[in-house]
Amino acid sequence: MCGIAGFVSALPLDDTAADTVRRMTDAIRHRGPDDGDAWLDREAGVALGHRRLAIIDLTPTGHQPMASHDGRFVTVYNGEIYNFTDIREALETAGLAPPWRGRSDTEVLLAAICAWGLEEALKRTRGMFALALWDRQTRTLTLARDRMGEKPLYFGWQGQGAARTLIFGSELTALRQHASFEGRVDHAAIGMLARYLYVPDPRTVYAGISKVPAGVILQIDPRTEAVSKTTYWDSLAVAIDGANNRFQGSPEEAVDQLATILERVVGRQMVSDVPLGAFLSGGVDSSTVVALMQACSSRPVQTFTIGFEDEAYNEAGYARDVADHLKTDHTEMLVTAADALAMIPDLPRIFSEPFADSSQIPTWIVSGLARKSVTVSLSGDGGDEVFGGYNRHTFAQGAWSRLSRVPRALRAGLRPVMTAFSPDWWDRTAGPLLGSRISNVGDKIHKAAAVIASRSTDDLYQTLISTNPEAARAMRGGGGSAIDLPSLCDRPGHEALSDAETMMALDAVGYLPGDVLTKVDRAAMAQSLETRVPFLDPDVFAFAWTLPTGMKIRDGVSKWPLRQVLYRHVPKALIERPKMGFGVPIGAWLRGPLKPWAAALLDARSLEDGGIFDPVGVTRLWDEHQSGVRNNQHQLWPILMAQAWLEQS
């Protein structure tokens, strides 16, 4: 795991270029504290920089930037190719291997590119990565990203005239070090943040800067600025293909095959030349990963969990029970409010662009705990998206399938009745009747109104993932409106997907890379910790999509086949409980220890200076929250993250 950065211009580089690329990589030193270097071709106008977190081949033969043996290609690469030894053997068998200098996956990847071309080489990989590849023969730069978007890569043309330069890097922090960087904030992107808690790919918070999409290769000619796009992996196409080629065996046979695939994948991802462990929450996903790790390990696996003083957010006891059963080498940390609050002002720096999924806080803390003992940690992320673990998936399979049979005209007719009164009115009127059983009644009624009036599964999905559907009320000019998210409607064969599967597929190309993987990468890499995600291996992903919805969500139980694999190692009684999530009591903190910090950021003058949020609307949200009339934490947190980021950027 590493950090990369660089730039390329149509003009030769001047004497400042070396200092510039080193400033870019120094800004992301946390991604690679072990080593760093740069490579320049002044005449060609290209500079490549790298920071290394040494995981495989700790010797200087793994040093980057790295040139291919024939000298044609130079790369900076961030990630891990888990099957690099298989690729190395394939090259040797075919007589295509160069004389090896070392045993790094970077050298193997370069050899594969020379032998088969970049697209074919990436198709043969099983791993996570972001890379920049300079072709000295064609004088083109290629940027590529892994299949699921585990590793980040930002890029964009900046500057005018002779200063026009393509800059790229693992984090926006690196791009900001270049003199041509313009830094024009995209107000619409902040609106998306307010609605979804993250800025969806491929947009970023800066106008003119984009994320390389997952599964995509971009070849760029710096002389003409022409960009050629190749999609070597399409998650939606894989999902549709799986749905049209269903697994034909019994549920028990499906569990057997899934167990075999997962055992192979987890074993492959445990290859490391440095200490390795795993996050353990005690839930289905992380417990499955740890159980399979322990099953193929001759010594106790190191596992890590955190708990909070507030029992409503404390999963540490569940994780401890699983760890005791599996006999792992378990480390647990009880986090106080003071521990968590101390790092909140650093969140804009850690995430480099505004990000407002509050589980970023425990993710950063548990990453720091793990880094004290290991350099690599496996996680259970991706299990919900691949095996149907979210409430919206079970809702789509059950309630929505019945509700959608009701004529939409009738359903739509209820919406104006439900929204005729404001959320405040509903809170005052219906709230007392419901007591403490349901909070924010008005918000739920307004969201339910949008749900029942949905035109399609795509439309329903947009509503359900809008954490803050009323974001426009806090934005100047209604900037929090919805955006066009990926759709399956124009994909041949999509009819084979159930409603639940449609949502799962959209999660895989939207919420997963934009929120979940962004959170894990930035939080862990800020601690110089590599994370690996077995459930996103392409073999696991492709097989899961062949399983019928009724096999994934069976009798109302989500992730059924994954649970059956887990129950072969851990008693069901240790796992079965309501899904808690990885949350923190943001609402209470905003009324308590976080109040001074938040009040300063939400001051009317600060909001005016930022020019994005409406001071009147935000003040109303803040006052409601402080009075206890409403819990506006989901509306306030993205505003606070944006304001804090604006102050530090």
Beta strands, then each sheet from edge to edge (+ up, - down):
strand 1: 2-8
strand 2: 35-41
strand 3: 46-52
strand 4: 66-67
strand 5: 73-81
strand 6: 127-135
strand 7: 140-145
strand 8: 154-158
strand 9: 165-169
strand 10: 210-211
strand 11: 216-221
strand 12: 226-231
strand 13: 276-279
strand 14: 302-308
strand 15: 329-335
strand 16: 376-378
strand 17: 530-532
sheet 1: 2+ 3- 1+ 9- 8+ 10-
sheet 2: 4+ 5- 6+ 7- 11+ 12-
sheet 3: 15+ 14+ 13+ 16+ 17+
end
